[in-house]
């Protein structure tokens, strides 16, 4: 994978996090990990793949877990699922998520559903997600664990 820089920012909050993906290189943390620095507890930084009005697969990397929100295209309605299916996986790095859209996602336990809406995301809909809906389906511990 070629090196790529991702700077996740939100205009109101300033930089949320930044990290570099590349062969054997990850993070600003000195220990090879991603550094999370969220200026406001309301928002969580995201990675995503696929985009059609909203990110279609969202990844929230936490030290002890990975939270995936997935909104598949449904042939029967000829549109994307109006809800994100929320799954909880073991911790992974950004390269694991970006390298394979289905890496263990299909067998991961579903912990809930969240309506897919613009209000979930920051104004760019590509940088951060509101924490509250995840707390409401019982993910506070996974988000806060260190």
C-alpha positions in Angstrom: 0.0 0.0 0.0 1.4 3.4 -0.9 1.7 5.9 1.9 -1.2 8.2 2.4 -1.9 11.0 4.8 -5.3 11.3 6.4 -6.0 14.5 8.4 -9.3 14.3 10.1 -10.6 17.7 10.9 -13.8 19.4 11.9 -14.1 23.1 11.3 -15.6 23.8 14.8 -13.3 21.4 16.7 -10.0 21.8 14.9 -7.9 18.7 14.2 -9.3 15.5 15.5 -6.4 13.2 14.6 -3.9 12.6 11.8 -1.9 9.5 10.9 0.1 8.1 8.1 -0.6 4.7 6.4 2.3 3.0 4.8 4.5 -0.1 4.9 5.1 -0.7 8.6 4.4 3.0 9.5 1.4 4.0 11.5 0.7 6.8 13.8 2.1 9.8 15.5 2.2 8.1 18.9 5.8 6.9 18.9 4.6 3.4 19.8 3.2 2.7 16.4 -0.4 3.4 17.4 -2.9 5.9 16.2 -3.2 9.0 18.4 -6.8 10.1 19.1 -7.2 13.6 20.2 -10.9 14.7 20.2 -11.5 18.2 21.4 -15.2 17.5 22.2 -16.6 14.4 23.7 -19.6 14.7 21.3 -17.6 13.5 18.3 -15.5 10.4 17.3 -13.1 10.4 14.4 -14.0 8.0 11.6 -12.6 6.1 8.6 -14.9 5.1 5.8 -15.2 3.3 2.5 -17.8 3.8 -0.1 -19.7 7.0 -0.3 -23.1 7.8 -1.7 -24.6 10.9 0.0 -23.2 9.4 3.2 -20.3 7.1 4.1 -21.5 3.5 3.4 -19.1 1.6 5.7 -17.9 3.6 8.7 -15.1 2.5 11.0 -14.4 3.9 14.5 -11.1 2.7 15.9 -10.8 2.5 19.6 -7.9 1.1 21.7 -9.9 -2.1 22.8 -12.5 -2.4 20.0 -13.4 -1.5 16.4 -17.0 -0.3 15.7 -18.3 -0.8 12.2 -21.4 0.9 10.8 -22.5 -0.8 7.5 -25.2 0.4 5.2 -25.4 -2.2 2.3 -27.2 -1.6 -1.0 -30.5 -3.5 -0.9 -31.7 -4.7 -4.3 -35.3 -5.1 -3.1 -35.6 -1.4 -2.5 -33.0 -0.3 -5.1 -31.4 1.9 -2.5 -29.0 1.8 0.5 -30.3 0.5 3.8 -31.9 3.4 5.6 -30.1 2.1 8.8 -26.5 1.4 9.6 -26.0 -2.1 11.0 -23.6 -1.6 13.9 -21.0 -4.3 14.7 -18.4 -4.7 17.3 -15.0 -6.2 16.4 -11.7 -6.7 18.1 -9.2 -3.8 17.7 -7.7 -3.3 14.3 -5.6 -0.7 12.6 -6.6 1.6 9.8 -4.7 -0.5 7.3 -6.8 -3.6 8.2 -10.0 -1.7 7.7 -9.0 0.1 4.5 -7.3 -3.1 3.1 -10.4 -5.3 3.2 -14.0 -4.0 3.4 -15.3 -7.4 4.6 -12.4 -8.4 7.0 -14.6 -10.3 9.5 -17.5 -7.9 9.2 -20.1 -10.4 8.1 -19.5 -12.7 11.1 -19.2 -10.0 13.7 -22.0 -9.7 16.2 -24.6 -7.0 15.5 -25.1 -4.8 18.5 -27.7 -2.5 17.0 -29.0 -0.4 14.2 -28.7 3.4 13.8 -30.7 5.4 11.2 -28.4 6.6 8.5 -28.7 10.4 8.4 -26.6 13.4 7.7 -27.2 14.5 11.3 -24.9 11.7 12.5 -21.9 13.2 10.9 -19.9 16.4 11.0 -20.6 18.9 8.2 -18.3 17.2 5.7 -19.9 13.8 6.5 -16.3 12.3 6.1 -14.5 13.1 9.3 -16.4 12.5 12.6 -19.6 10.9 13.9 -21.7 11.9 16.9 -21.1 9.7 19.9 -24.7 9.8 21.4 -26.3 7.3 19.0 -23.5 4.8 19.8 -24.0 5.4 23.6 -27.7 4.8 23.2 -27.1 1.3 21.8 -24.8 0.4 24.6 -21.3 1.1 23.2 -20.1 3.6 25.8 -17.8 1.0 27.4 -16.2 0.1 24.0 -15.7 3.8 23.2 -14.2 4.7 26.6 -12.0 1.7 27.3 -8.3 2.4 27.2 
